[in-house]
């Protein structure tokens, strides 16, 4: 399979793709464009970006074709042994998993835009890119020439993004014989000494934990945006991370930069190598349902941050706020009483990456991370700190990934039990496979390392007194959450409503200030809801709502807690966070 990639007017965002398929022996040829991309477990419908699809024989004669599904075509070969498929792909969306073209770069995730022939997926796939001479290519694909690339099969092609640009910034380092390349595209001023030093430390920590690495080289591809952005997508031997704004890279968002990089690197083991049996191999034509998202993403979320802390790249003051964000999202989400994290894993294919219907689901990232932490603590307690979740992940890697097979829910539970020598049936039944509040198990897990969970009163009166949260984009005060049983719910407020005024005064992204001014008394809100404006009366209740979640280290730890803390994070005990 040969793909010829070109373009003429990059500002129009259309990439021209010609796919040459030879050695055809049948009267018809079926070609397929993927329906989704690994790393985002929902349908992508990439075919919506295809225009001008056409097929020809080697002499340029048009061949008849028909569309069989939304992203599959059947071509009448008419005796042709070689078929040329031509089409254009609209590439105007820039994120960590998209394909994008403008005057500064050609950025491709081949899984978005390259068709394949199901019977030829194991053949070599070649890319020839018609690029200006000044362009360099950042990718994990093998280079056959300056602007030619090769993949041993379609799976590897689909899993190998590339950035072609004249302005790429590049540095590399070597860890245990593995080359790590860091590529930056976009306006930024990376401080290479600081970045390489921090990366070397956390990469080494991951290597020490997992002991072997699945690839000989690894490429971090960073798309640096001029606006606020945060997104990462994992691949077998590379990752794309999109971050912004540019001017904060080495400042306010540097920890975000480290966090997403550590998270995506851990995915090289967990999901790219250690893969659920439901996704082994990938089927690009339809949903690949799995109930193990809480392992694929939740365990990775836990380790992505935790290993930055354990390695010393992050301090306690940098690690625990990220953990508290997971806690906050769990306790703010009434979906924890409705849908288990395993069922939510299955349902990522419905709406896993947007809030969706209020109170319907949990998060494979947030609840998955918290369950990974609890599982880690339970294994450590059961084994007197001799074993941990590290051992489970290593076992999944050696017993499944390195043997070329996927694991099941029973396999994961079985290895947790084998490593801990304890029965986890009740834990999985109550907290993994059933909707649940995690307060009890979190308190127990935090206590093991000499910490406790605090729920402090929210400083925002609309959260604390009336039980609703807001976001204020562009001066609009929009309701994002309503606490069950709160005065807000009883008054008729709903997610998506806009607050226009309070007690006869306009609200302009300053609701909290007005409510502090009025104090704890009944209020009248003017609300725009479903195309109509209404006045709603809210009276304070006896309860408070949406508490702030904090982790506090005990002032006096027992010797067992001190040992557990130090075994967990390698840090000596200090008085407080």
Residue, then its C-alpha position, 0 to 999 in steps of 0.5 A: x500500500x502506497x499513500x501519496x500525500x500532497x496539498x496546494x492551498x494549505x489555508x483551505x485545510x484540504x489534504x490530497x490523498x492518493x492510495x495505490x493498491x496493487x496485486x488485486x486478484x478479485x473483481x471488487x475491492x473493499x476499502x475502509x476508513x477507520x470509524x474511531x481512533x485508539x485512545x478515544x473510545x467513541x466513534x469519530x466518523x472521520x468520513x465526514x471530512x472526505x470529499x471527491x472520493x474516486x477510483x481509477x485503474x493504472x491507466x487513469x480510467x475511472x472505476x465504478x464504486x458504491x458506498x456500503x457504509x458511512x466509511x466503507x466503499x466497494x470498487x468495481x475493479x474491471x480486471x484492474x490489478x492496481x487501483x488508485x483511490x483519490x480523495x481529499x480530507x478536510x483537516x481544520x481541527x487541531x488537537x492531540x488526536x486530529x489531522x490539521x493543515x495550514x501554512x505552518x505545518x502538516x499534522x497527520x494522524x493517519x487513523x483519521x484520514x488513511x483508508x485501508x484494505x482489510x485483507x492487506x492490513x499486514x502488508x507494508x504501508x508507505x507514505x510519500x509526502x510532497x513537502x517543501x524542502x525546508x520541512x522536517x518530519x517528527x514521527x516514530x515511523x521509519x524513514x525511507x527518505x527525507x519525506x518518505x515513511x514506512x509502517x510494517x502494517x496498517x495498525x502501526x501506520x494508524x498508531x503513528x502520528x506525524x508533524x511536518x514543519x519547518x519550525x520544529x524544535x527538537x532535543x533527545x536523550x537516552x534512557x537504558x538504550x531507548x532514545x527519547x525524542x521531544x518535538x515542539x511545534x508552535x510558538x514556545x520557548x522550551x527551557x531544554x535543561x529543565x525539561x530534559x532533567x525532569x523528563x529523565x527523572x520521571x522516565x527513569x521512575x517508570x522504567x524502574x517500575x516496569x523494568x522493560x520498555x515496549x519500544x526502542x525509541x519514543x517520540x513526544x510530539x507537542x502541539x503548543x497552542x496560543x490559547x488555553x488547551x490540555x489534551x494528550x493521546x497515547x500511541x505505541x511508541x509516541x504521543x501527541x500532547x496539545x497544550x497552551x497558552x504558549x507563554x505559560x509553558x515554562x510557567x503556570x502550565x509547566x506542571x500540566x505539561x509534566x503531568x500529561x507527558x507522564x500520563x501518556x508515557x505510562x500508556x505505552x505499557x498500560x493500554x498500548x501493550x497491556x490491552x483488554x481482550x475486547x480490544x485485542x486486536x483493534x477493530x476500526x470499523x465499530x465500537x470496541x466495548x470494554x468494561x476495563x476503562x477504569x484500568x486503562x485510564x484510571x490506573x494510568x491517571x493514578x500513576x501519571x501523577x503519582x510517579x512524578x511525586x514518587x520520583x521527586x519531580x513533584x513535591x507534596x504541594x504539587x502532587x496533592x492538589x491534583x489528587x484533590x481534583x479527583x476527589x472533588x470531581x467524585x464528590x461533586x458528581x451525583x452520577x456516582x450513585x447511578x452508574x458504576x465505573x465499570x459500566x461507565x467504561x462501557x458507555x464511553x462509546x456513548x458520551x465518555x468525553x463530555x459531561x452528558x446527562x447530569x448525574x448519569x455516569x462516573x468517570x473512568x479517569x477520576x473514579x478509576x484513579x481513586x480506585x487505583x489508589x485504594x487498590x494500591x493501599x489495600x495491597x500494601x496493607x495486606x503484604x506489609x508493604x512488600x507488594x503493591x499495584x506496581x506488581x499487578x501492572x508488571x504481571x499484566x505486562x509479562x503475562x499478557x502484553x509480552x505474550x501477545x494476548x489481552x486480559x479480562x476483568x477476571x484476569x485483573x481481579x485475579x492478579x490483584x488477589x494473587x499479589x495481595x493474597x486477599x479476596x477482593x470480591x466484595x471490593x469489586x462488587x461494591x465499588x467497581x461493578x456497582x455505583x457507590x460513594x467512595x468516602x469509606x474506602x478513601x478514608x481507610x486508604x488515606x489513613x493507611x499512609x497517615x492522611x485523612x480526607x477533609x471536607x471543608x465548607x465551600x467559600x462560594x455562597x451559591x455552592x455552599x448555601x443554595x447548592x449549585x455551581x456555575x461557570x462564567x465564560x464570556x461574562x455569562x453565568x451558566x449553571x453547571x451542577x445542581x446538588x440533589x435535594x438542594x434549595x436550587x433543585x427544589x426551586x427549579x434550577x437546572x444544568x444549562x440555565x443562565x443566571x441573569x440577575x439576583x434580587x433585581x440586580x444584573x449578574x455579570x460574572x459576579x454572582x458570588x460577590x452579590x450573594x456574599x453581599x446579600x448574606x444568608x437570606x432568601x434570594x430571587x434569581x432571574x434565570x433564562x431556561x429553555x428559551x424563556x425567562x423566569x423568576x425563581x425563589x431560593x431559600x437557604x436550607x439547613x445543610x451545606x452543599x458542594x464541600x471542598x475536598x482536601x487531604x491532610x497529613x496527620x500531625x501524629x502518625x503511628x510507626x506503621x503509618x510512617x513506614x507505609x508513607x515512606x514505602x509508598x512515596x519514598x519521602x520522609x515524614x514532615x509535619x504537613x503538606 
